[in-house]
Amino acid sequence: MALNAKTLPDDEFFFGHKACAGCGGSLAVRAALKVLGPNAVAALPAGCMSAVGFNFPQLSFANNAMITPFAATASVLTGIEAGLRAQGIKPDDCTVVGFAGDGGTADIGLQALSGAIDRNDDVLYICYDNEAYMNTGIQKSSLTPFGAKTTTTPAGRNAHGCLTQKKNVFEIVAAHSIPYAATASVGYLPDFLRKLERARDIRGTRFIHVIAPCPTGWGCPEADMVDVARDIVDCGLWYLAEYEGPQLSGMPGGQFKLSRNPREFAGIEEYLRRQGRFRALTDDEIAQVEAGRDAKWEQIRRDWTA
């Protein structure tokens, strides 16, 4: 049965946490655990979800869950999965899942993730991407977009925020010929739920990169979080897609598929201007962002939809 808002289980596996109001990461974790069920075993590195989800004397996870060293999420997932199998106590419906932020994934955790994919360990890795190191004070990560203000990329009269482009982790992971990878957004929850179901039922290493806005770090109202997560897709700065490796697609090099291919995009300026972190961007810089979007989509449509 396909999961949607009406069929999603009532069981709560991530509740009572102390995340900021409007936290996109907590929504991603909550939805994922509903799909993966009570036998899922979770591992989380230092980051927002471990900081707000492991509070003494209460624990926000109803599932078995543990905190990992910052760089070792994928390695710990490997050990958990191997240990359960070695003891003969791994249920058929047990998903060993990691929840790591953008810094813990694209920066310090990338080596361990690459190794897990190379071994094709039977684990699911979910990156909840709020585009900065939010837990430690909103510092730049390699997934922080161009122009965004952080505490390490200030914005003002003489500086206009982050000067680098967002690293494309989805395509880096796909280049490993991983069995399954996908992008998602908490603003398009049915799409995220479908991809979680798909990943749950595949063996080998799976990866989902979900955009999960942080109102605190992005400088937008808490009530706007889901709308902003939808806007980033609608304006074309985040695409929804899947990759199936050669094992699933039967094609050398695997196959990319767009989940959403809009005929036209919403305005980029409207998306950027509603967030305080982009306040210093000039009209010329916004035009630069738009040109980058158009070039990327030209490449995607040429290579993925033929």
C-alpha positions as CSV (number, residue, x, y, z in Angstrom):
1,M,0.0,0.0,0.0
2,A,1.4,3.4,-1.0
3,L,1.9,5.7,1.9
4,N,0.4,9.2,1.9
5,A,-1.0,11.6,4.4
6,K,-4.1,9.4,4.9
7,T,-2.3,6.0,5.1
8,L,0.8,7.1,7.1
9,P,0.9,5.2,10.4
10,D,-0.2,7.0,13.6
11,D,2.7,5.5,15.5
12,E,5.3,8.1,16.5
13,F,9.0,7.0,16.7
14,F,10.5,10.5,17.0
15,F,8.6,12.7,19.4
16,G,9.2,15.0,22.4
17,H,12.4,16.3,20.8
18,K,13.7,19.8,21.5
19,A,14.3,21.1,18.0
20,C,13.7,24.7,17.1
21,A,10.2,25.6,16.0
22,G,9.7,24.8,12.3
23,C,12.7,22.5,12.1
24,G,12.8,20.7,8.7
25,G,15.2,18.1,9.9
26,S,12.9,16.9,12.6
27,L,10.1,16.5,10.1
28,A,12.3,14.5,7.8
29,V,13.3,12.1,10.7
30,R,9.8,11.8,11.9
31,A,8.4,10.9,8.5
32,A,11.3,8.5,7.7
33,L,10.8,6.5,10.9
34,K,7.1,6.2,10.3
35,V,7.9,4.6,6.9
36,L,10.7,2.4,8.2
37,G,8.8,1.1,11.2
38,P,9.5,0.0,14.8
39,N,12.4,-2.3,13.9
40,A,14.5,0.3,12.3
41,V,17.8,1.0,14.0
42,A,19.1,4.6,13.7
43,A,22.5,6.1,14.0
44,L,23.2,9.8,14.1
45,P,26.4,11.8,14.3
46,A,27.0,15.0,16.2
47,G,24.4,17.4,14.7
48,C,21.0,18.9,15.2
49,M,19.0,15.7,15.5
50,S,21.4,14.0,18.0
51,A,21.5,17.3,20.0
52,V,17.7,17.5,20.3
53,G,16.9,13.8,20.3
54,F,19.0,12.4,23.1
55,N,18.0,14.5,26.1
56,F,18.4,13.0,29.6
57,P,16.2,11.7,31.2
58,Q,14.0,11.3,28.2
59,L,14.9,9.9,24.8
60,S,13.1,11.1,21.7
61,F,13.5,7.9,19.7
62,A,11.1,5.0,20.2
63,N,13.4,3.0,17.9
64,N,16.8,1.8,18.9
65,A,19.1,4.7,18.2
66,M,22.7,5.8,19.0
67,I,25.0,8.7,18.5
68,T,28.1,8.1,16.4
69,P,31.4,9.9,16.0
70,F,31.0,12.9,13.7
71,A,32.9,11.4,10.8
72,A,31.7,7.8,11.2
73,T,28.0,7.6,10.5
74,A,28.2,5.3,7.6
75,S,30.9,3.2,9.3
76,V,28.8,2.8,12.4
77,L,25.8,1.8,10.2
78,T,28.0,-0.9,8.6
79,G,29.0,-2.2,12.1
80,I,25.4,-2.3,13.4
81,E,24.1,-4.1,10.3
82,A,26.9,-6.7,10.4
83,G,26.5,-7.2,14.1
84,L,22.8,-7.9,13.9
85,R,23.4,-10.4,11.1
86,A,26.2,-12.1,13.0
87,Q,24.0,-12.6,16.0
88,G,21.1,-13.8,13.9
89,I,18.7,-11.3,15.4
90,K,18.1,-9.0,12.5
91,P,14.4,-9.0,11.6
92,D,13.4,-9.1,8.0
93,D,11.9,-5.6,8.2
94,C,14.9,-4.1,10.0
95,T,16.4,-1.1,8.2
96,V,19.7,0.2,9.6
97,V,19.4,4.0,8.9
98,G,21.6,6.9,9.4
99,F,20.4,10.5,9.8
100,A,23.2,13.1,9.2
101,G,23.2,16.7,8.4
102,D,24.9,18.4,5.4
103,G,28.2,19.0,7.2
104,G,28.3,15.5,8.6
105,T,27.6,14.1,5.2
106,A,29.3,16.2,2.5
107,D,32.3,17.3,4.6
108,I,33.6,15.2,7.4
109,G,31.4,12.1,6.7
110,L,32.0,11.7,3.0
111,Q,34.9,9.2,3.2
112,A,32.9,6.8,5.4
113,L,29.9,7.1,3.1
114,S,32.0,6.4,0.0
115,G,33.4,3.3,1.7
116,A,30.0,2.0,2.6
117,I,28.9,2.4,-1.0
118,D,32.0,0.7,-2.2
119,R,31.3,-2.3,0.0
120,N,27.6,-2.1,-0.9
121,D,26.6,-2.5,2.8
122,D,22.9,-3.0,3.4
123,V,22.2,0.4,5.0
124,L,20.1,3.5,4.3
125,Y,21.8,6.9,4.6
126,I,19.6,9.9,4.8
127,C,21.2,13.4,4.7
128,Y,18.8,16.1,6.0
129,D,20.3,19.2,4.4
130,N,19.7,22.5,6.1
131,E,22.7,24.0,4.2
132,A,25.0,24.9,7.1
133,Y,26.3,23.6,10.4
134,M,23.3,24.8,12.3
135,N,23.9,22.9,15.5
136,T,27.1,24.7,16.3
137,G,26.1,28.2,15.3
138,I,25.3,28.4,11.6
139,Q,28.7,27.9,10.0
140,K,29.3,27.3,6.3
141,S,29.4,23.7,5.0
142,S,30.1,22.6,1.5
143,L,26.4,22.4,0.9
144,T,25.8,26.1,1.8
145,P,24.6,27.8,-1.4
146,F,26.2,30.8,-3.1
147,G,25.4,34.1,-1.4
148,A,24.1,32.6,1.9
149,K,25.1,34.5,5.1
150,T,26.6,32.3,7.8
151,T,28.8,33.1,10.8
152,T,31.8,32.1,8.8
153,T,30.6,33.7,5.5
154,P,29.3,37.1,6.8
155,A,27.3,39.4,4.5
156,G,27.3,43.1,4.5
157,R,28.7,46.1,2.6
158,N,32.0,44.4,1.8
159,A,31.0,40.7,1.8
160,H,28.1,39.0,0.2
161,G,28.0,35.7,2.0
162,C,29.1,32.3,0.8
163,L,31.3,32.6,-2.3
164,T,31.3,28.9,-3.3
165,Q,28.7,26.7,-5.0
166,K,26.8,23.9,-3.4
167,K,28.4,20.6,-3.7
168,N,26.3,18.0,-5.7
169,V,26.4,15.1,-3.3
170,F,23.6,13.3,-5.1
171,E,25.6,13.0,-8.3
172,I,28.8,12.2,-6.4
173,V,27.0,9.3,-4.7
174,A,25.5,8.2,-8.0
175,A,29.0,8.2,-9.5
176,H,29.8,5.2,-7.2
177,S,27.1,3.2,-9.0
178,I,25.1,2.9,-5.7
179,P,22.0,0.7,-6.0
180,Y,19.7,3.6,-5.3
181,A,19.9,7.3,-4.5
182,A,17.3,10.0,-4.5
183,T,16.7,13.7,-3.7
184,A,13.7,14.9,-1.9
185,S,12.2,17.9,0.0
186,V,10.0,18.1,3.1
187,G,8.0,20.5,1.0
188,Y,6.9,17.6,-1.2
189,L,6.3,15.0,1.5
190,P,4.4,12.4,-0.7
191,D,7.4,12.3,-3.0
192,F,9.7,11.8,0.0
193,L,7.5,9.1,1.5
194,R,7.5,7.2,-1.9
195,K,11.3,7.3,-2.1
196,L,11.6,6.1,1.5
197,E,9.4,3.1,0.7
198,R,11.5,2.4,-2.4
199,A,14.7,2.6,-0.5
200,R,13.4,0.5,2.4
201,D,12.7,-2.4,0.1
202,I,16.0,-2.4,-1.8
203,R,19.1,-4.3,-0.5
204,G,22.5,-2.8,-0.5
205,T,23.5,0.8,0.1
206,R,20.8,3.5,-0.4
207,F,21.0,7.2,-0.1
208,I,18.4,10.0,0.2
209,H,19.3,13.6,0.2
210,V,16.4,15.6,1.5
211,I,16.3,19.4,1.7
212,A,15.1,20.4,5.2
213,P,15.0,24.2,5.8
214,C,16.1,25.7,9.1
215,P,14.1,28.8,9.9
216,T,16.7,29.9,12.5
217,G,19.6,29.7,10.1
218,W,17.7,30.7,6.9
219,G,16.1,33.8,8.4
220,C,12.5,33.0,7.7
221,P,9.4,32.6,9.9
222,E,8.9,29.1,11.4
223,A,5.4,28.9,9.8
224,D,7.0,29.3,6.4
225,M,9.3,26.3,6.6
226,V,7.2,23.9,4.4
227,D,6.4,26.6,1.9
228,V,10.1,27.5,1.6
229,A,11.0,23.8,1.1
230,R,8.4,23.8,-1.7
231,D,9.7,27.0,-3.2
232,I,13.2,25.8,-3.6
233,V,11.9,23.0,-5.8
234,D,9.5,25.2,-7.7
235,C,12.1,27.8,-8.6
236,G,14.5,25.1,-9.8
237,L,17.3,25.5,-7.3
238,W,16.6,22.0,-6.0
239,Y,15.6,19.1,-8.3
240,L,13.7,16.0,-7.3
241,A,15.2,12.9,-8.9
242,E,16.2,9.3,-8.5
243,Y,19.2,7.2,-9.6
244,E,19.1,3.5,-10.0
245,G,22.4,1.7,-10.3
246,P,23.3,-1.0,-12.8
247,Q,21.9,-3.6,-10.4
248,L,18.4,-2.2,-10.6
249,S,18.3,-0.4,-13.9
250,G,20.1,-3.1,-15.9
251,M,22.0,-0.2,-17.7
252,P,25.8,0.3,-17.5
253,G,26.4,3.3,-15.4
254,G,22.9,3.3,-14.1
255,Q,20.0,5.6,-14.9
256,F,18.8,9.0,-13.6
257,K,15.1,9.9,-13.5
258,L,13.5,13.2,-12.8
259,S,10.6,13.0,-10.4
260,R,9.5,16.5,-11.3
261,N,10.2,18.3,-14.5
262,P,8.4,21.7,-14.4
263,R,7.6,23.4,-17.6
264,E,8.4,26.8,-16.1
265,F,10.0,27.9,-12.8
266,A,8.8,30.1,-10.1
267,G,10.8,33.3,-9.5
268,I,14.2,32.8,-8.0
269,E,14.3,36.4,-6.6
270,E,11.1,35.8,-4.6
271,Y,12.6,32.6,-3.1
272,L,15.8,34.3,-2.1
273,R,14.3,37.6,-0.8
274,R,12.1,35.9,1.7
275,Q,15.1,34.6,3.6
276,G,17.3,36.8,5.7
277,R,20.5,34.9,4.8
278,F,20.3,36.2,1.2
279,R,19.6,39.8,2.1
280,A,22.9,41.1,0.8
281,L,22.6,39.7,-2.7
282,T,22.6,42.2,-5.5
283,D,20.4,42.0,-8.5
284,D,23.4,41.0,-10.6
285,E,24.2,38.2,-8.1
286,I,20.6,36.9,-8.3
287,A,20.9,36.9,-12.1
288,Q,24.1,34.9,-11.7
289,V,22.2,32.3,-9.5
290,E,19.4,32.2,-12.2
291,A,21.9,31.6,-15.0
292,G,23.5,28.7,-13.0
293,R,20.1,27.2,-12.5
294,D,19.3,27.4,-16.2
295,A,22.6,25.8,-17.2
296,K,22.1,23.0,-14.7
297,W,18.6,22.2,-15.9
298,E,19.7,22.3,-19.6
299,Q,22.3,19.6,-18.7
300,I,19.8,17.5,-16.7
301,R,17.1,17.6,-19.4
302,R,19.7,16.7,-22.0
303,D,21.3,13.8,-20.2
304,W,18.5,12.4,-18.0
305,T,15.3,12.7,-20.1
306,A,16.5,11.5,-23.5
